[in-house]
Amino acid sequence: ASSVDGLHSLNADGWEGLMSLLKWCAKCGGMSKPVISHGSQVSAPLPENDPAYQGYRTAHLILNTEDLDKRVPCSIVDALKALVEAGQNRAYPQLSIASLDLLHTLHEKKINSL
């Protein structure tokens, strides 16, 4: 996803569908083989078309768009948890850490909105 324009018009069911899709992407990506460079224990970058990576990019865009702060459902936490697990399953700690950072961003936004 590169634009959030259509997300402004989503109703509750639409948001839940999007959260389910993010979670599915994370789980699907998490079932792929671990990401290891040839003959190295260092993680290679995730490919652009990796579903978990695309799910992360979408979550990042949603959570860093100020206009959506009050619209993002709390169920995004489940998608972020699935992204953390995908990073663990794929031996790709960068995905797990980046997803935890998004969880921190969500937490800060919710605290600041109180």
Backbone as a ProteinNet text record, in pm:
[ID]
protein_1_A
[PRIMARY]
ASSVDGLHSLNADGWEGLMSLLKWCAKCGGMSKPVISHGSQVSAPLPENDPAYQGYRTAHLILNTEDLDKRVPCSIVDALKALVEAGQNRAYPQLSIASLDLLHTLHEKKINSL
[TERTIARY]
85.3	0	89	53.4	131.2	45.1	-85.1	-175.2	-281.9	-317	-418.2	-550.2	-561.1	-680.6	-809.7	-813.8	-934.5	-966.8	-870.4	-892.7	-981.4	-992.1	-1075.8	-1223.4	-1261.4	-1402.7	-1438.7	-1344.1	-1373.7	-1463.8	-1560.2	-1640.9	-1574	-1636.8	-1577.2	-1548	-1641.1	-1618.5	-1501.1	-1487.5	-1375.4	-1242.3	-1237.1	-1114.3	-1081.7	-1182.4	-1156.4	-1108.9	-1164	-1116.5	-970.6	-934.7	-796	-703.1	-746.7	-663.4	-645.5	-752.1	-742.1	-645.3	-647.9	-555.4	-410.9	-386.8	-251.9	-203.2	-291.4	-256	-227.5	-308.3	-287.5	-152.5	-120.7	8.8	124.4	113.7	219.8	232.8	121.5	127.1	177.8	134.1	178.8	329.4	376.9	519.8	598.9	539.5	607.3	625.2	550	561.6	669.9	726.2	832.3	961.3	1057.2	1186.9	1257.4	1341.9	1421.3	1505.8	1526.5	1602.5	1747.5	1833.6	1975.8	2056	2158.6	2248.6	2323.8	2368.5	2441.4	2563.4	2562.4	2675.9	2703.5	2604.5	2625.1	2511	2537.2	2432.4	2364.9	2408.8	2351.5	2225.8	2120.9	1996.4	2010.1	1961.8	1952.1	1825.9	1818.6	1696.8	1576.6	1458.8	1336.7	1310	1264	1232.4	1112	1107.9	999.7	862.5	851.3	720.6	684.5	763.2	734.1	606.5	508.4	382.6	399.3	489.2	509.9	569.5	661.2	721.4	616.3	532.1	425.6	326	296.4	208.7	270.1	400	469.7	462.9	492	490.4	352.2	247.9	111.5	81.8	116.3	94.1	171.9	294.5	377.9	311	260.7	194	68.8	-10	-133.6	-102.1	-6.6	21.7	98.6	156.3	229.1	154.7	24.2	-61.1	-150.6	-122.7	-190.8	-342.4	-390.7	-535.1	-607.7	-535.8	-599	-588.9	-524.9	-499.9	-625.4	-736.1	-858.2	-939.7	-899.8	-976.7	-918.4	-790.4	-725	-776.9	-831.5	-884.4	-772.9	-805.4	-707.9	-667.6	-746	-711.3	-584.8	-531	-402.6	-292	-315.6	-217.9	-198.3	-306.1	-295	-209.4	-226.4	-145.6	1.5	26.7	165.4	228.7	151.5	202.1	236.5	152.1	179.2	305.3	329.3	451.7	575.8	565.8	678.3	708.4	603.6	621.5	678.1	636.6	690.4	840.7	883.2	1026.9	1101.9	1040.4	1103.5	1110.8	1000.7	995.5	1091.3	1114.6	1200.1	1344.5	1377.3	1512.5	1548.8	1451.2	1470.8	1433.7	1527.5	1495.2	1461.8	1507.9	1476.9	1326.8	1255.4	1110.1	1043.9	1091.4	1035	1057	1177.9	1209.4	1131.2	1123.7	1048.3	900.5	847.2	706.1	682.2	777.9	768.2	773.9	852.5	858	722.4	653.1	518.5	421.7	437.8	354.5	377.9	503	537	473.8	478.9	416.9	267.7	202.2	58.6	30.8	110	92.1	106.2	208.5	230.4	113.3	62.2	-50.4	-175.5	-199.7	-318.8	-304.2	-186	-162.6	-179.3	-124.7	-132.8	-273	-360.2	-496.5	-589.4	-542	-625.9	-642.4
-118.8	0	123.8	217.9	341.4	463.5	446	558.4	518.6	613.2	585.2	655.4	715.5	792.8	713.7	590.4	509.3	464.9	470.8	423.8	518.4	642.7	739.7	702.6	627.7	594.4	454.2	382.4	247.4	252.8	161	146.1	40.9	7.3	-87	-222.6	-271.9	-400.8	-393.6	-282.6	-264.2	-265	-197.2	-195.6	-335	-408.6	-544.2	-634.8	-614.7	-690.8	-659.9	-532.7	-492.3	-549.8	-548.4	-604.3	-754.6	-822.8	-966.7	-993.6	-908.2	-923	-901.6	-800.8	-777.8	-899.7	-954	-1071.6	-1191.6	-1209	-1317.7	-1302.9	-1180.2	-1155.5	-1192.5	-1153.3	-1184.4	-1335.3	-1404.4	-1549.1	-1621.8	-1577.3	-1638.1	-1617.4	-1496.2	-1467.5	-1542.2	-1562.2	-1632.9	-1781.1	-1835.3	-1978	-2005.2	-1900.5	-1917.9	-1961	-2000.5	-2044.1	-1927.4	-1957.4	-1851.1	-1776.8	-1649.8	-1564.5	-1562.7	-1636	-1642.9	-1614.3	-1533.3	-1510.3	-1638.9	-1654	-1774.9	-1797.5	-1908.7	-1946.7	-1854.9	-1777.9	-1681.1	-1691.3	-1651.4	-1646.2	-1509.1	-1419	-1285	-1289.7	-1225.9	-1224.2	-1143.5	-1201.2	-1128	-1041.1	-938.7	-857.1	-936.4	-903.6	-966.7	-919.3	-1009.1	-966.3	-871.4	-783.2	-684.5	-749.4	-867.7	-931.6	-1022.9	-1021.9	-1103.8	-1053.7	-1140.4	-1094.9	-1030.1	-1082.8	-1023.1	-882.9	-866.2	-734.5	-635.9	-679.7	-592.6	-557.9	-656.3	-629.1	-526.6	-539.5	-442.1	-302.4	-293.8	-162.7	-98.4	-178.6	-126.5	-78.8	-159.2	-119.6	7.5	16.4	135	259	247	359.8	401.5	304.2	333.6	401.7	347.5	399.6	531.5	566.2	692.5	797.2	776.3	874.2	936.6	1060.5	1128.7	1131.5	1145	1151.3	1024	914.7	786.4	750	833.1	799.5	754.6	818.7	785.9	675.9	633.5	534.3	392.9	382	250.7	168.8	49.7	-31.7	-94.9	-124.3	-187.2	-326.4	-385.2	-518.6	-517.9	-400.6	-395.4	-456.7	-461.7	-524.5	-671	-739.3	-880.3	-894	-801.3	-804.2	-777.7	-682.6	-652.7	-771.6	-838.6	-959	-1066.3	-1082.4	-1181	-1143.9	-1014.4	-970.4	-1000.1	-979.9	-1012.9	-1162.5	-1243.2	-1388.5	-1429.6	-1361.9	-1392.7	-1366.7	-1258.1	-1228.8	-1336.6	-1386.3	-1493.3	-1622.3	-1657.7	-1781.9	-1780.8	-1663.6	-1652.1	-1622.3	-1619.2	-1582.8	-1445.9	-1352.9	-1217.9	-1119.3	-1095.7	-1011.7	-867.6	-820.5	-683.1	-662.4	-762.9	-752.7	-750.1	-833.5	-836.6	-704	-650.9	-525.7	-410.3	-405.6	-298.4	-306.4	-427.2	-443.8	-403	-434.7	-388.8	-236.5	-175.5	-29.9	27.7	-39.5	5.2	-9	-115.3	-132.9	-18.4	21.7	135.2	264.2	282.9	400.3	403	289.1	280	314.9	259.6	284.6	433.6	497.2	639.8	723.3	688.7	764.2	748	627.1	603.3	675.6	674.7	744.8	895.2	947.2	1092.2	1139.6	1047.6	1087.2	1086.2	1039.6	1035.4	1172.9
0	0	0	-82.3	-85.9	-62.6	-50.8	-29.1	72.1	156.5	257.3	227.4	109.5	75.9	94.8	50	60.5	202.2	291.2	428.7	508.7	465.3	536.9	530.6	429.2	412.3	461.8	519.6	569.8	692.9	696.3	817.5	906.4	1016.7	1112.5	1048.4	965.7	899.2	802.4	732.9	641.9	714.4	829.2	909.6	960.3	1004.7	1054.8	941.8	821.4	706.2	675.6	682	657.8	764.6	890.3	997.3	977.9	932.5	905.2	790.6	688.9	576.7	621.7	705.8	758.2	836.3	918.4	998.6	907.6	804.1	710.1	640.2	597.4	531	623.3	749	845.2	863.7	877.8	899.5	775.6	659.2	534.1	516.5	540.6	531.5	636.1	752.4	860.8	835	738.7	706.8	602.1	543.9	444.1	513.1	433.4	486.3	555	653.3	716.2	612.8	639.3	547.8	593.4	522.2	556.1	429.5	441.8	328.4	298.4	178.1	137.5	225.9	300.2	381.8	500.2	542.1	650	750.4	871.3	972.8	975.4	888.7	881.5	796	841.4	766.9	638.6	530.3	403.5	411.1	330.1	333.8	285.1	338.8	290.7	148	61.9	-73.8	-75.1	-172.6	-184.9	-185	-245.7	-259.5	-141.9	-35.3	81.7	149.1	174.2	233.1	370.8	453.1	585.8	572.5	479.5	456.1	405.4	314.8	263.8	375.2	461.2	575.4	669.1	693.2	777.9	715.8	587.5	519.9	528.1	512.8	521.6	663.2	763.5	903.3	935.7	885.6	908.4	849.9	729	664.2	741.5	782.6	857.1	989.3	1063.7	1197.4	1195.4	1082.4	1073.2	990.8	973.6	906.6	1012.5	1043.9	1154	1137.3	1014.2	988.9	1032.1	1045	1076.8	1224.3	1304	1444.8	1519.6	1497.4	1571.5	1504.2	1387.3	1312.3	1320.2	1350.1	1350.6	1468.8	1441.4	1551	1634.6	1757.1	1847.3	1800	1711.3	1661.1	1576.6	1546.4	1475.9	1562	1692.5	1783.2	1745.4	1707.6	1667	1541.1	1446.8	1324.1	1356.3	1446.1	1484.4	1555.3	1639.3	1707.1	1604.3	1502.9	1398.2	1319.5	1299.5	1231.4	1315.7	1446.1	1535.4	1526.3	1530.3	1521.8	1386	1278.9	1146.2	1143.5	1205.1	1212.7	1289.4	1396.1	1473.9	1392.8	1326.3	1249.1	1130.8	1074.6	956.5	992.2	1120.9	1165.5	1110	1115.5	1065.3	1175.9	1270.3	1385.3	1348.4	1231.9	1191.4	1178.5	1125.3	1112.2	1249.1	1339.8	1475.5	1546.8	1538.5	1607	1546.5	1414.3	1348.3	1384.4	1396.1	1433.3	1578.8	1666	1804.7	1812.3	1724.6	1718.3	1677.3	1584.7	1547.2	1664.6	1741.6	1860.5	1958.4	1973.5	2059.8	2004.6	1874.3	1811.4	1840	1824.6	1853.2	1998.2	2088.8	2232	2261.9	2209.6	2232	2180.1	2062.9	2005.4	2091.8	2139.5	2224.4	2358.4	2417.7	2544.8	2527.6	2418.2	2394.8	2360.8	2318.3	2283	2404.5	2518.7	2639.9	2698.8
[MASK]
++++++++++++++++++++++++++++++++++++++++++++++++++++++++++++++++++++++++++++++++++++++++++++++++++++++++++++++++++

